Structure formats: C-alpha cells, structure tokens
Amino acid sequence: MDVELAKEKIDWEQFKQIRREVLMSWPTGQEVDLDEAVEYHKQLAANRRFPELLRAAKAEGRTLAQPRAGAALLHEHIELLQYLEREGEADCLPTTIDSYTRQNRYNEAQKGIDESRIEGRSMLNGFPAVNHGLPACREVVEAVDVPVQVRHGTPDARLLAEITLAGGFTSFEGGGISCNIPYAKNVPLERSLANWQYVDRLIGYYQEQGITINRESFGPLTGTLVPPCISHSVGIIEALLAAEQGVKSITLGYGQCGNFIQDAAAVITLEELAREYLDKFGYQDIELSTVFHQWMGGFPQDESKAYGVIGWGAVTAALAKATKVIVKTPHEAMGVPTKEANALGIKATKQILNMLKDQSLPESEELKQEKDIIVQEVRAIVDRVIEFGESNVALGTVRAFQAGILDVPFAPSKVNYGKLLPARDNNGAVRLLDFGNLPFTKEIIDFHRGKIAQRGREENRQPSFQMVIDDIYAIGKGMLVGRPR
C-alpha cells in the first residue's frame, strides 16, 4: 500500500496538488473556492459558530443537547432541522450524512435523491451533501439559528469536508481511526489516516485565516461494550493528529456504557488525559471539550422503557459535566425515528440537564478508583503507540493496530486485531474478559479478572463468552448486567 503518512504539518504546496484531484472527483467539487469560503465564514453570525457555542457552554458549566438527523432532500432536511430547533429546543444541530456518501458512492447517492423525489419522502438514511453541493449546504446553515455539525462515518471524507466547510459548517466529526475501524472492512489504516490528515490540514488552513472550525472524534466506535481505555486512546490519538495539522478546537467523545460511576469517571478523565498528551506534544493552545453519547446499543421497544435509557444518559452527561450530549429517541429500537420522536428525546434530555445544571458529583472512593484505573490503562496504551511510532503518532497507530496494542471490540475492519473481549462486572461496569495484546501491567489485569470473577460467583457460573452475549442484549431487555433469567 503506497500511502505516505505525514510526519508533521503537510506542506501547503503539496496539499494543493492533492487537493486538485480531490475536487475533481465529483462535479460539485468545482464549486469550492477557498478564498471565497473564508470570506463567507467571516460574515457568519456568532450564533452559527460551533466553537463559540462550545466555549460558552464550558464557561457556564452547561451541557448542550444535540440530536442525530438527516434526510435525502434539501427542503426535507431543512424542515427536519427547523423542527428539532423549534419543537425539540436543540442547542445545536447535526447534518447526518447518508451511507452512500460515506463510502464515496456518489452515483448511488444521486439515485437515492432521485427516488426520494419520486416517492416524496427520504429514501436515504442521511443528507448527501456532496451531491447537493455548496449552495445547498449554505441553505442548511442559514436555515436555522444554532450551529450545525457534519456527522458521518467516512474513511475518505476529503471531498465531503471541502464542500461542507466551504458551505459554512463549523464542526466536522470523525477521524482516521474512528471512521474506519468501526465502519469499514477493507480500508487500509494508512489510507484513512492520510485522508484525515488532509481533512485536518484543510481545517488548519481555515484556522490560519482566522476561522476556527471544531473537530470531533467519534468516541463510541462500535458502540458495543467499548471500555473507556480504548475509546480514550483513539480519541487522544486523533486529537494529536488533528493538532499536528493546525486544528485548534477539538471535541473528544465517549459512548455510554451504563455504569454511572464508570461513565462519569470516563468523561472526567477523557479531557484530563487529552490535555496531558496535547501539552506533552506542545499543543497547549487547543480548546478542548467533551461529548457524551447516550447508549448506542440495543434499546427497549417499549417507549416508556426507552425514556428510562435516555434519562439515565442525560443524568450521567449532566453530572459528569460533559460539554455536549448526543441524544437518542424513544423509537430507537424501531429504526429511523420520526421528527416528533426525535424532538421528544431532546426535550426529555434537556429537562434533566436543566434540573441538574447546578448540581455536582461528589468525589468518592469508587469514583477515584475508576478514574485511576482508566488513567493507568490509557497511559499504557498511548505511551506504547508513541513508542511504536518513534514519536510519529500516525505511524505508531498503524503499527499498534498490527500488534494488537490498539484493538476495538466487535469492529468489522480486517485491520483490527479482534482479540479483545469485554464483559460487565457485577455492578455493570465494562471490564475485560480477554485482553488480547493490550500492554497492561499485571496489576491492571488482576483488577479486571477479579471484578469479572466476582460476578461469576454472584451468578454461580464461570466467566465465559456467554456473559458477553448476555451483556450485549441486556439493556434492550431492561437490565444492565446480563444475568440469565
């Protein structure tokens, strides 16, 4: 695989050579003029700028509520976002990109647009921004009074970034790991990392012109029992790679696992550890924030029970002081939700956020223990990645995945080592049943084994893969620990 990973900030002249090919890959790429795009951003109202909203929320100790949403047709997508802003009172909005665009299959995305027009409803699972082009993106941004973010899972997001950023979006989700390993099977990691170095260099260029664009790493990864040490390590690596290319506003994500103490400890340590490593590499001027994703696994079909899952996520986000929470809907188990269900999920979440805004989580021995174990685990992984790359984080990442030093549970990618096996302990916290090749000390390994053994004794069974299966389906069945009935 002949892909060259940048060891430092990409030279602008070299970047422009690659850029010409990127913009030629679909006709709407020709609509992008960087100088004009910079001027457009300069006249954007402050209320439409994501970095400013995040900055204000952190200063006020407020957690923002953001849904997921996207539709195939421009007018339909705008109506959806306007409804979620008006009826759901969303603090910020997404433009979720469709699956064809995520795989750069723009011809098929166009067929989806055409079929949607014939059917009179969306036949895609998101907004095909590349096909709609720059003017349509600006219509989306200008149609609402809160900032809008591009949300997707694209291994090669270069053209998508060019068009949407020039279109006025001020936050862009994803990364070379988090938009490859959980989403794709056959994409080489070197390629996705190089593609995302391009995206970050583009955002770095906007920053050089005085335009700050927020970058967010996708924390939940597969969304299935991902222990904090894995999502934290991926987020920190993606933050370092983004900062290297000139990005100044970074949001790191974490997906709810379900145990309140572990989840709160995870949100707290995520920002602390990211700051530690960014400072170590000389990036002290980065604005950091966190996003907490409400439960990403199976939801109960019963609407009342689904609200319980949503509420638990809102409580955790509020008390852990996440900057933002990504909201689920009470119809999560039934497929793509209606705009009404989406708005109800936001309102339920915001009610809890508002009630808990001025409340804080007291320090306890349990919380301290969880924070300590997460910090030890993350340092063990990230330090080894840096060592593997001889301080070249991108190269270290490739080598770490090859060696299983980085390993994402249940990921489809052939690049992924695939040996890590998580299971819950007796209190529902995610531990490790099989450590694969993670570079953990004996003390860390003994901690996990002890926690899972305790659950085995309580349930009168040997820890095994059956525990993992039970845990995957537990919350959808109204439980946390997947105890057999």
GUPA-985792 format. One record per residue (C-alpha): residue in three letters; residue number from 1; x, y, z. Coordinates in steps of 0.2 Angstrom, whole numbers. Layout:
# residues N
node rest->ALA nr->NUM east->X north->Y up->Z
...
# end
This chain:
# residues 485
node rest->MET nr->1 east->0 north->0 up->0
node rest->ASP nr->2 east->9 north->15 up->-6
node rest->VAL nr->3 east->2 north->29 up->5
node rest->GLU nr->4 east->13 north->42 up->13
node rest->LEU nr->5 east->8 north->47 up->31
node rest->ALA nr->6 east->14 north->65 up->35
node rest->LYS nr->7 east->26 north->66 up->50
node rest->GLU nr->8 east->22 north->84 up->53
node rest->LYS nr->9 east->11 north->98 up->46
node rest->ILE nr->10 east->8 north->95 up->27
node rest->ASP nr->11 east->16 north->107 up->16
node rest->TRP nr->12 east->3 north->119 up->8
node rest->GLU nr->13 east->10 north->117 up->-9
node rest->GLN nr->14 east->10 north->98 up->-8
node rest->PHE nr->15 east->-8 north->99 up->-1
node rest->LYS nr->16 east->-14 north->109 up->-16
node rest->GLN nr->17 east->-8 north->96 up->-28
node rest->ILE nr->18 east->-18 north->83 up->-19
node rest->ARG nr->19 east->-32 north->95 up->-17
node rest->ARG nr->20 east->-34 north->97 up->-36
node rest->GLU nr->21 east->-38 north->78 up->-38
node rest->VAL nr->22 east->-50 north->78 up->-23
node rest->LEU nr->23 east->-60 north->92 up->-30
node rest->MET nr->24 east->-61 north->84 up->-47
node rest->SER nr->25 east->-68 north->68 up->-40
node rest->TRP nr->26 east->-86 north->74 up->-42
node rest->PRO nr->27 east->-93 north->90 up->-51
node rest->THR nr->28 east->-99 north->99 up->-35
node rest->GLY nr->29 east->-80 north->100 up->-30
node rest->GLN nr->30 east->-78 north->113 up->-43
node rest->GLU nr->31 east->-90 north->125 up->-33
node rest->VAL nr->32 east->-77 north->127 up->-19
node rest->ASP nr->33 east->-66 north->142 up->-19
node rest->LEU nr->34 east->-56 north->143 up->-3
node rest->ASP nr->35 east->-54 north->162 up->-3
node rest->GLU nr->36 east->-72 north->165 up->-5
node rest->ALA nr->37 east->-76 north->152 up->8
node rest->VAL nr->38 east->-65 north->161 up->21
node rest->GLU nr->39 east->-74 north->177 up->17
node rest->TYR nr->40 east->-91 north->168 up->19
node rest->HIS nr->41 east->-86 north->161 up->36
node rest->LYS nr->42 east->-80 north->178 up->42
node rest->GLN nr->43 east->-98 north->185 up->40
node rest->LEU nr->44 east->-106 north->171 up->49
node rest->ALA nr->45 east->-116 north->176 up->64
node rest->ALA nr->46 east->-108 north->171 up->81
node rest->ASN nr->47 east->-124 north->160 up->85
node rest->ARG nr->48 east->-120 north->149 up->70
node rest->ARG nr->49 east->-102 north->145 up->75
node rest->PHE nr->50 east->-99 north->129 up->84
node rest->PRO nr->51 east->-83 north->133 up->93
node rest->GLU nr->52 east->-91 north->149 up->101
node rest->LEU nr->53 east->-106 north->139 up->107
node rest->LEU nr->54 east->-94 north->126 up->115
node rest->ARG nr->55 east->-83 north->139 up->123
node rest->ALA nr->56 east->-98 north->147 up->131
node rest->ALA nr->57 east->-106 north->131 up->137
node rest->LYS nr->58 east->-90 north->126 up->145
node rest->ALA nr->59 east->-88 north->143 up->153
node rest->GLU nr->60 east->-106 north->142 up->160
node rest->GLY nr->61 east->-105 north->124 up->165
node rest->ARG nr->62 east->-119 north->119 up->154
node rest->THR nr->63 east->-122 north->103 up->144
node rest->LEU nr->64 east->-128 north->106 up->126
node rest->ALA nr->65 east->-141 north->94 up->119
node rest->GLN nr->66 east->-138 north->88 up->101
node rest->PRO nr->67 east->-149 north->75 up->91
node rest->ARG nr->68 east->-144 north->65 up->76
node rest->ALA nr->69 east->-154 north->69 up->60
node rest->GLY nr->70 east->-153 north->69 up->41
node rest->ALA nr->71 east->-164 north->67 up->26
node rest->ALA nr->72 east->-161 north->65 up->7
node rest->LEU nr->73 east->-169 north->80 up->0
node rest->LEU nr->74 east->-164 north->98 up->4
node rest->HIS nr->75 east->-181 north->105 up->9
node rest->GLU nr->76 east->-185 north->90 up->19
node rest->HIS nr->77 east->-168 north->91 up->28
node rest->ILE nr->78 east->-171 north->109 up->32
node rest->GLU nr->79 east->-188 north->106 up->38
node rest->LEU nr->80 east->-182 north->92 up->50
node rest->LEU nr->81 east->-168 north->103 up->57
node rest->GLN nr->82 east->-180 north->118 up->59
node rest->TYR nr->83 east->-192 north->107 up->68
node rest->LEU nr->84 east->-179 north->100 up->80
node rest->GLU nr->85 east->-173 north->118 up->84
node rest->ARG nr->86 east->-191 north->124 up->87
node rest->GLU nr->87 east->-200 north->109 up->95
node rest->GLY nr->88 east->-185 north->100 up->102
node rest->GLU nr->89 east->-176 north->116 up->108
node rest->ALA nr->90 east->-160 north->108 up->102
node rest->ASP nr->91 east->-144 north->118 up->107
node rest->CYS nr->92 east->-135 north->113 up->91
node rest->LEU nr->93 east->-140 north->103 up->76
node rest->PRO nr->94 east->-132 north->89 up->65
node rest->THR nr->95 east->-132 north->85 up->47
node rest->THR nr->96 east->-130 north->67 up->47
node rest->ILE nr->97 east->-123 north->61 up->30
node rest->ASP nr->98 east->-130 north->46 up->21
node rest->SER nr->99 east->-122 north->29 up->19
node rest->TYR nr->100 east->-118 north->30 up->1
node rest->THR nr->101 east->-109 north->47 up->3
node rest->ARG nr->102 east->-99 north->39 up->17
node rest->GLN nr->103 east->-92 north->26 up->5
node rest->ASN nr->104 east->-89 north->39 up->-9
node rest->ARG nr->105 east->-103 north->31 up->-19
node rest->TYR nr->106 east->-110 north->47 up->-26
node rest->ASN nr->107 east->-119 north->40 up->-41
node rest->GLU nr->108 east->-129 north->29 up->-30
node rest->ALA nr->109 east->-132 north->44 up->-18
node rest->GLN nr->110 east->-139 north->53 up->-33
node rest->LYS nr->111 east->-151 north->38 up->-37
node rest->GLY nr->112 east->-157 north->39 up->-19
node rest->ILE nr->113 east->-160 north->58 up->-21
node rest->ASP nr->114 east->-170 north->55 up->-37
node rest->GLU nr->115 east->-180 north->41 up->-29
node rest->SER nr->116 east->-184 north->52 up->-14
node rest->ARG nr->117 east->-191 north->65 up->-26
node rest->ILE nr->118 east->-202 north->52 up->-35
node rest->GLU nr->119 east->-208 north->44 up->-18
node rest->GLY nr->120 east->-210 north->61 up->-9
node rest->ARG nr->121 east->-200 north->55 up->6
node rest->SER nr->122 east->-182 north->52 up->10
node rest->MET nr->123 east->-175 north->36 up->3
node rest->LEU nr->124 east->-158 north->38 up->11
node rest->ASN nr->125 east->-153 north->37 up->29
node rest->GLY nr->126 east->-145 north->55 up->29
node rest->PHE nr->127 east->-141 north->70 up->19
node rest->PRO nr->128 east->-130 north->68 up->3
node rest->ALA nr->129 east->-120 north->84 up->5
node rest->VAL nr->130 east->-108 north->81 up->-9
node rest->ASN nr->131 east->-122 north->78 up->-22
node rest->HIS nr->132 east->-132 north->93 up->-16
node rest->GLY nr->133 east->-116 north->104 up->-17
node rest->LEU nr->134 east->-110 north->120 up->-9
node rest->PRO nr->135 east->-126 north->132 up->-11
node rest->ALA nr->136 east->-137 north->119 up->-3
node rest->CYS nr->137 east->-125 north->117 up->12
node rest->ARG nr->138 east->-126 north->136 up->14
node rest->GLU nr->139 east->-145 north->135 up->14
node rest->VAL nr->140 east->-144 north->122 up->28
node rest->VAL nr->141 east->-133 north->133 up->38
node rest->GLU nr->142 east->-143 north->148 up->36
node rest->ALA nr->143 east->-160 north->140 up->39
node rest->VAL nr->144 east->-158 north->138 up->57
node rest->ASP nr->145 east->-151 north->149 up->71
node rest->VAL nr->146 east->-140 north->137 up->80
node rest->PRO nr->147 east->-123 north->129 up->74
node rest->VAL nr->148 east->-124 north->114 up->63
node rest->GLN nr->149 east->-111 north->100 up->63
node rest->VAL nr->150 east->-107 north->87 up->49
node rest->ARG nr->151 east->-109 north->70 up->57
node rest->HIS nr->152 east->-104 north->54 up->47
node rest->GLY nr->153 east->-93 north->39 up->47
node rest->THR nr->154 east->-82 north->41 up->31
node rest->PRO nr->155 east->-65 north->34 up->29
node rest->ASP nr->156 east->-61 north->46 up->15
node rest->ALA nr->157 east->-70 north->62 up->20
node rest->ARG nr->158 east->-59 north->74 up->10
node rest->LEU nr->159 east->-72 north->80 up->-3
node rest->LEU nr->160 east->-86 north->80 up->10
node rest->ALA nr->161 east->-75 north->91 up->20
node rest->GLU nr->162 east->-71 north->103 up->6
node rest->ILE nr->163 east->-89 north->106 up->1
node rest->THR nr->164 east->-97 north->106 up->18
node rest->LEU nr->165 east->-84 north->118 up->26
node rest->ALA nr->166 east->-85 north->129 up->12
node rest->GLY nr->167 east->-103 north->128 up->14
node rest->GLY nr->168 east->-102 north->136 up->31
node rest->PHE nr->169 east->-102 north->121 up->43
node rest->THR nr->170 east->-92 north->125 up->58
node rest->SER nr->171 east->-89 north->107 up->66
node rest->PHE nr->172 east->-84 north->91 up->57
node rest->GLU nr->173 east->-85 north->74 up->66
node rest->GLY nr->174 east->-74 north->59 up->63
node rest->GLY nr->175 east->-56 north->53 up->61
node rest->GLY nr->176 east->-44 north->41 up->53
node rest->ILE nr->177 east->-47 north->28 up->66
node rest->SER nr->178 east->-65 north->31 up->72
node rest->CYS nr->179 east->-72 north->32 up->54
node rest->ASN nr->180 east->-63 north->17 up->48
node rest->ILE nr->181 east->-61 north->3 up->61
node rest->PRO nr->182 east->-79 north->3 up->66
node rest->TYR nr->183 east->-87 north->7 up->49
node rest->ALA nr->184 east->-76 north->-2 up->35
node rest->LYS nr->185 east->-70 north->-19 up->32
node rest->ASN nr->186 east->-56 north->-17 up->19
node rest->VAL nr->187 east->-49 north->1 up->20
node rest->PRO nr->188 east->-31 north->1 up->25
node rest->LEU nr->189 east->-27 north->11 up->40
node rest->GLU nr->190 east->-13 north->20 up->32
node rest->ARG nr->191 east->-25 north->27 up->19
node rest->SER nr->192 east->-39 north->33 up->31
node rest->LEU nr->193 east->-26 north->41 up->42
node rest->ALA nr->194 east->-18 north->50 up->27
node rest->ASN nr->195 east->-36 north->55 up->21
node rest->TRP nr->196 east->-40 north->63 up->38
node rest->GLN nr->197 east->-23 north->71 up->39
node rest->TYR nr->198 east->-29 north->80 up->23
node rest->VAL nr->199 east->-46 north->85 up->32
node rest->ASP nr->200 east->-36 north->92 up->47
node rest->ARG nr->201 east->-24 north->101 up->36
node rest->LEU nr->202 east->-39 north->109 up->27
node rest->ILE nr->203 east->-46 north->115 up->44
node rest->GLY nr->204 east->-29 north->120 up->49
node rest->TYR nr->205 east->-29 north->132 up->34
node rest->TYR nr->206 east->-45 north->139 up->39
node rest->GLN nr->207 east->-38 north->142 up->56
node rest->GLU nr->208 east->-23 north->151 up->48
node rest->GLN nr->209 east->-35 north->163 up->40
node rest->GLY nr->210 east->-44 north->166 up->57
node rest->ILE nr->211 east->-58 north->154 up->55
node rest->THR nr->212 east->-59 north->141 up->69
node rest->ILE nr->213 east->-68 north->125 up->65
node rest->ASN nr->214 east->-72 north->112 up->78
node rest->ARG nr->215 east->-66 north->94 up->75
node rest->GLU nr->216 east->-74 north->80 up->85
node rest->SER nr->217 east->-68 north->62 up->87
node rest->PHE nr->218 east->-82 north->48 up->86
node rest->GLY nr->219 east->-80 north->41 up->104
node rest->PRO nr->220 east->-92 north->26 up->104
node rest->LEU nr->221 east->-83 north->17 up->90
node rest->THR nr->222 east->-93 north->1 up->88
node rest->GLY nr->223 east->-105 north->6 up->102
node rest->THR nr->224 east->-104 north->-11 up->109
node rest->LEU nr->225 east->-96 north->-13 up->126
node rest->VAL nr->226 east->-81 north->-2 up->122
node rest->PRO nr->227 east->-71 north->0 up->138
node rest->PRO nr->228 east->-66 north->18 up->141
node rest->CYS nr->229 east->-47 north->15 up->139
node rest->ILE nr->230 east->-50 north->10 up->121
node rest->SER nr->231 east->-61 north->25 up->116
node rest->HIS nr->232 east->-50 north->37 up->126
node rest->SER nr->233 east->-34 north->31 up->117
node rest->VAL nr->234 east->-42 north->33 up->100
node rest->GLY nr->235 east->-49 north->50 up->104
node rest->ILE nr->236 east->-32 north->56 up->111
node rest->ILE nr->237 east->-23 north->49 up->95
node rest->GLU nr->238 east->-35 north->58 up->84
node rest->ALA nr->239 east->-33 north->74 up->94
node rest->LEU nr->240 east->-14 north->74 up->92
node rest->LEU nr->241 east->-15 north->71 up->73
node rest->ALA nr->242 east->-28 north->85 up->71
node rest->ALA nr->243 east->-17 north->97 up->82
node rest->GLU nr->244 east->-2 north->92 up->71
node rest->GLN nr->245 east->-11 north->99 up->56
node rest->GLY nr->246 east->-16 north->115 up->64
node rest->VAL nr->247 east->-34 north->111 up->72
node rest->LYS nr->248 east->-37 north->122 up->87
node rest->SER nr->249 east->-54 north->117 up->93
node rest->ILE nr->250 east->-56 north->98 up->97
node rest->THR nr->251 east->-71 north->89 up->105
node rest->LEU nr->252 east->-67 north->71 up->112
node rest->GLY nr->253 east->-82 north->58 up->113
node rest->TYR nr->254 east->-86 north->44 up->124
node rest->GLY nr->255 east->-101 north->32 up->122
node rest->GLN nr->256 east->-111 north->27 up->137
node rest->CYS nr->257 east->-108 north->10 up->144
node rest->GLY nr->258 east->-121 north->11 up->158
node rest->ASN nr->259 east->-112 north->10 up->175
node rest->PHE nr->260 east->-114 north->28 up->181
node rest->ILE nr->261 east->-98 north->29 up->191
node rest->GLN nr->262 east->-88 north->22 up->177
node rest->ASP nr->263 east->-96 north->33 up->164
node rest->ALA nr->264 east->-93 north->49 up->175
node rest->ALA nr->265 east->-75 north->44 up->178
node rest->ALA nr->266 east->-73 north->41 up->159
node rest->VAL nr->267 east->-80 north->59 up->154
node rest->ILE nr->268 east->-69 north->67 up->168
node rest->THR nr->269 east->-53 north->58 up->163
node rest->LEU nr->270 east->-55 north->60 up->145
node rest->GLU nr->271 east->-52 north->79 up->145
node rest->GLU nr->272 east->-39 north->77 up->158
node rest->LEU nr->273 east->-29 north->64 up->148
node rest->ALA nr->274 east->-31 north->73 up->132
node rest->ARG nr->275 east->-24 north->89 up->139
node rest->GLU nr->276 east->-10 north->80 up->147
node rest->TYR nr->277 east->-4 north->72 up->130
node rest->LEU nr->278 east->-8 north->88 up->120
node rest->ASP nr->279 east->3 north->98 up->132
node rest->LYS nr->280 east->17 north->85 up->131
node rest->PHE nr->281 east->17 north->87 up->112
node rest->GLY nr->282 east->17 north->106 up->113
node rest->TYR nr->283 east->-1 north->110 up->109
node rest->GLN nr->284 east->-6 north->120 up->124
node rest->ASP nr->285 east->-17 north->132 up->114
node rest->ILE nr->286 east->-30 north->119 up->110
node rest->GLU nr->287 east->-48 north->122 up->116
node rest->LEU nr->288 east->-54 north->105 up->122
node rest->SER nr->289 east->-72 north->99 up->125
node rest->THR nr->290 east->-81 north->83 up->128
node rest->VAL nr->291 east->-96 north->75 up->120
node rest->PHE nr->292 east->-106 north->60 up->129
node rest->HIS nr->293 east->-116 north->49 up->118
node rest->GLN nr->294 east->-132 north->41 up->126
node rest->TRP nr->295 east->-132 north->22 up->125
node rest->MET nr->296 east->-128 north->16 up->107
node rest->GLY nr->297 east->-133 north->-2 up->109
node rest->GLY nr->298 east->-150 north->-10 up->108
node rest->PHE nr->299 east->-164 north->-1 up->115
node rest->PRO nr->300 east->-180 north->-7 up->123
node rest->GLN nr->301 east->-195 north->-7 up->111
node rest->ASP nr->302 east->-207 north->-1 up->124
node rest->GLU nr->303 east->-207 north->18 up->123
node rest->SER nr->304 east->-208 north->21 up->142
node rest->LYS nr->305 east->-193 north->10 up->145
node rest->ALA nr->306 east->-183 north->19 up->131
node rest->TYR nr->307 east->-186 north->35 up->140
node rest->GLY nr->308 east->-178 north->27 up->155
node rest->VAL nr->309 east->-162 north->24 up->145
node rest->ILE nr->310 east->-162 north->41 up->138
node rest->GLY nr->311 east->-165 north->49 up->155
node rest->TRP nr->312 east->-150 north->39 up->163
node rest->GLY nr->313 east->-139 north->45 up->149
node rest->ALA nr->314 east->-144 north->63 up->152
node rest->VAL nr->315 east->-141 north->62 up->171
node rest->THR nr->316 east->-123 north->55 up->168
node rest->ALA nr->317 east->-119 north->68 up->155
node rest->ALA nr->318 east->-125 north->82 up->167
node rest->LEU nr->319 east->-117 north->76 up->182
node rest->ALA nr->320 east->-100 north->72 up->173
node rest->LYS nr->321 east->-101 north->89 up->166
node rest->ALA nr->322 east->-99 north->84 up->148
node rest->THR nr->323 east->-99 north->99 up->136
node rest->LYS nr->324 east->-112 north->91 up->125
node rest->VAL nr->325 east->-123 north->75 up->124
node rest->ILE nr->326 east->-129 north->66 up->109
node rest->VAL nr->327 east->-147 north->62 up->111
node rest->LYS nr->328 east->-157 north->46 up->107
node rest->THR nr->329 east->-175 north->44 up->104
node rest->PRO nr->330 east->-189 north->34 up->112
node rest->HIS nr->331 east->-191 north->25 up->95
node rest->GLU nr->332 east->-173 north->20 up->94
node rest->ALA nr->333 east->-177 north->1 up->93
node rest->MET nr->334 east->-189 north->4 up->78
node rest->GLY nr->335 east->-177 north->11 up->65
node rest->VAL nr->336 east->-175 north->29 up->59
node rest->PRO nr->337 east->-186 north->39 up->71
node rest->THR nr->338 east->-199 north->52 up->66
node rest->LYS nr->339 east->-195 north->70 up->69
node rest->GLU nr->340 east->-208 north->70 up->83
node rest->ALA nr->341 east->-199 north->56 up->92
node rest->ASN nr->342 east->-183 north->65 up->89
node rest->ALA nr->343 east->-189 north->81 up->97
node rest->LEU nr->344 east->-196 north->71 up->112
node rest->GLY nr->345 east->-180 north->63 up->116
node rest->ILE nr->346 east->-171 north->81 up->116
node rest->LYS nr->347 east->-184 north->88 up->127
node rest->ALA nr->348 east->-183 north->74 up->139
node rest->THR nr->349 east->-164 north->76 up->140
node rest->LYS nr->350 east->-165 north->95 up->141
node rest->GLN nr->351 east->-177 north->94 up->156
node rest->ILE nr->352 east->-164 north->83 up->166
node rest->LEU nr->353 east->-150 north->94 up->160
node rest->ASN nr->354 east->-158 north->109 up->166
node rest->MET nr->355 east->-163 north->101 up->183
node rest->LEU nr->356 east->-145 north->95 up->186
node rest->LYS nr->357 east->-136 north->110 up->179
node rest->ASP nr->358 east->-131 north->117 up->196
node rest->GLN nr->359 east->-128 north->100 up->204
node rest->SER nr->360 east->-111 north->92 up->205
node rest->LEU nr->361 east->-105 north->74 up->208
node rest->PRO nr->362 east->-96 north->72 up->224
node rest->GLU nr->363 east->-79 north->63 up->225
node rest->SER nr->364 east->-80 north->46 up->232
node rest->GLU nr->365 east->-68 north->31 up->234
node rest->GLU nr->366 east->-77 north->22 up->220
node rest->LEU nr->367 east->-76 north->36 up->208
node rest->LYS nr->368 east->-57 north->39 up->212
node rest->GLN nr->369 east->-54 north->21 up->209
node rest->GLU nr->370 east->-62 north->21 up->192
node rest->LYS nr->371 east->-53 north->37 up->187
node rest->ASP nr->372 east->-36 north->29 up->192
node rest->ILE nr->373 east->-39 north->13 up->183
node rest->ILE nr->374 east->-44 north->22 up->167
node rest->VAL nr->375 east->-29 north->34 up->168
node rest->GLN nr->376 east->-17 north->19 up->170
node rest->GLU nr->377 east->-24 north->10 up->156
node rest->VAL nr->378 east->-24 north->24 up->144
node rest->ARG nr->379 east->-6 north->29 up->148
node rest->ALA nr->380 east->-1 north->11 up->145
node rest->ILE nr->381 east->-9 north->11 up->128
node rest->VAL nr->382 east->-5 north->28 up->121
node rest->ASP nr->383 east->13 north->28 up->128
node rest->ARG nr->384 east->16 north->12 up->118
node rest->VAL nr->385 east->8 north->19 up->102
node rest->ILE nr->386 east->20 north->34 up->103
node rest->GLU nr->387 east->35 north->22 up->107
node rest->PHE nr->388 east->30 north->11 up->92
node rest->GLY nr->389 east->30 north->26 up->80
node rest->GLU nr->390 east->46 north->34 up->87
node rest->SER nr->391 east->35 north->49 up->91
node rest->ASN nr->392 east->27 north->48 up->74
node rest->VAL nr->393 east->9 north->46 up->81
node rest->ALA nr->394 east->2 north->41 up->64
node rest->LEU nr->395 east->15 north->28 up->60
node rest->GLY nr->396 east->14 north->22 up->78
node rest->THR nr->397 east->-5 north->20 up->76
node rest->VAL nr->398 east->-3 north->8 up->61
node rest->ARG nr->399 east->10 north->-2 up->70
node rest->ALA nr->400 east->-1 north->-3 up->86
node rest->PHE nr->401 east->-16 north->-10 up->77
node rest->GLN nr->402 east->-5 north->-23 up->68
node rest->ALA nr->403 east->2 north->-28 up->85
node rest->GLY nr->404 east->-15 north->-28 up->94
node rest->ILE nr->405 east->-9 north->-14 up->106
node rest->LEU nr->406 east->-25 north->-5 up->99
node rest->ASP nr->407 east->-40 north->-16 up->97
node rest->VAL nr->408 east->-58 north->-11 up->96
node rest->PRO nr->409 east->-71 north->-24 up->101
node rest->PHE nr->410 east->-83 north->-31 up->88
node rest->ALA nr->411 east->-75 north->-20 up->74
node rest->PRO nr->412 east->-78 north->-26 up->56
node rest->SER nr->413 east->-61 north->-20 up->50
node rest->LYS nr->414 east->-48 north->-33 up->44
node rest->VAL nr->415 east->-35 north->-21 up->51
node rest->ASN nr->416 east->-42 north->-23 up->68
node rest->TYR nr->417 east->-33 north->-37 up->79
node rest->GLY nr->418 east->-50 north->-43 up->85
node rest->LYS nr->419 east->-45 north->-52 up->101
node rest->LEU nr->420 east->-51 north->-40 up->114
node rest->LEU nr->421 east->-67 north->-47 up->123
node rest->PRO nr->422 east->-76 north->-36 up->136
node rest->ALA nr->423 east->-89 north->-41 up->148
node rest->ARG nr->424 east->-98 north->-32 up->163
node rest->ASP nr->425 east->-93 north->-34 up->181
node rest->ASN nr->426 east->-106 north->-37 up->195
node rest->ASN nr->427 east->-110 north->-18 up->195
node rest->GLY nr->428 east->-112 north->-17 up->176
node rest->ALA nr->429 east->-95 north->-8 up->173
node rest->VAL nr->430 east->-87 north->-14 up->157
node rest->ARG nr->431 east->-71 north->-25 up->161
node rest->LEU nr->432 east->-60 north->-36 up->150
node rest->LEU nr->433 east->-63 north->-55 up->149
node rest->ASP nr->434 east->-49 north->-57 up->136
node rest->PHE nr->435 east->-35 north->-43 up->135
node rest->GLY nr->436 east->-29 north->-48 up->118
node rest->ASN nr->437 east->-12 north->-39 up->116
node rest->LEU nr->438 east->-16 north->-24 up->127
node rest->PRO nr->439 east->0 north->-18 up->135
node rest->PHE nr->440 east->-7 north->-19 up->153
node rest->THR nr->441 east->3 north->-22 up->169
node rest->LYS nr->442 east->-1 north->-37 up->180
node rest->GLU nr->443 east->-10 north->-26 up->192
node rest->ILE nr->444 east->-22 north->-20 up->179
node rest->ILE nr->445 east->-25 north->-37 up->173
node rest->ASP nr->446 east->-28 north->-44 up->190
node rest->PHE nr->447 east->-41 north->-30 up->193
node rest->HIS nr->448 east->-51 north->-34 up->178
node rest->ARG nr->449 east->-51 north->-53 up->182
node rest->GLY nr->450 east->-55 north->-50 up->200
node rest->LYS nr->451 east->-70 north->-40 up->195
node rest->ILE nr->452 east->-77 north->-52 up->182
node rest->ALA nr->453 east->-74 north->-67 up->194
node rest->GLN nr->454 east->-84 north->-58 up->207
node rest->ARG nr->455 east->-99 north->-58 up->195
node rest->GLY nr->456 east->-96 north->-76 up->191
node rest->ARG nr->457 east->-98 north->-80 up->209
node rest->GLU nr->458 east->-113 north->-70 up->211
node rest->GLU nr->459 east->-121 north->-78 up->196
node rest->ASN nr->460 east->-115 north->-95 up->201
node rest->ARG nr->461 east->-106 north->-98 up->184
node rest->GLN nr->462 east->-89 north->-97 up->176
node rest->PRO nr->463 east->-85 north->-81 up->167
node rest->SER nr->464 east->-87 north->-85 up->148
node rest->PHE nr->465 east->-92 north->-79 up->131
node rest->GLN nr->466 east->-110 north->-81 up->136
node rest->MET nr->467 east->-108 north->-67 up->148
node rest->VAL nr->468 east->-103 north->-56 up->133
node rest->ILE nr->469 east->-118 north->-61 up->123
node rest->ASP nr->470 east->-130 north->-58 up->138
node rest->ASP nr->471 east->-122 north->-41 up->141
node rest->ILE nr->472 east->-124 north->-35 up->123
node rest->TYR nr->473 east->-143 north->-38 up->124
node rest->ALA nr->474 east->-146 north->-33 up->142
node rest->ILE nr->475 east->-151 north->-15 up->141
node rest->GLY nr->476 east->-163 north->-19 up->127
node rest->LYS nr->477 east->-171 north->-31 up->139
node rest->GLY nr->478 east->-172 north->-19 up->154
node rest->MET nr->479 east->-156 north->-25 up->163
node rest->LEU nr->480 east->-138 north->-19 up->165
node rest->VAL nr->481 east->-129 north->-34 up->169
node rest->GLY nr->482 east->-135 north->-48 up->158
node rest->ARG nr->483 east->-139 north->-61 up->171
node rest->PRO nr->484 east->-149 north->-76 up->164
node rest->ARG nr->485 east->-167 north->-77 up->170
# end
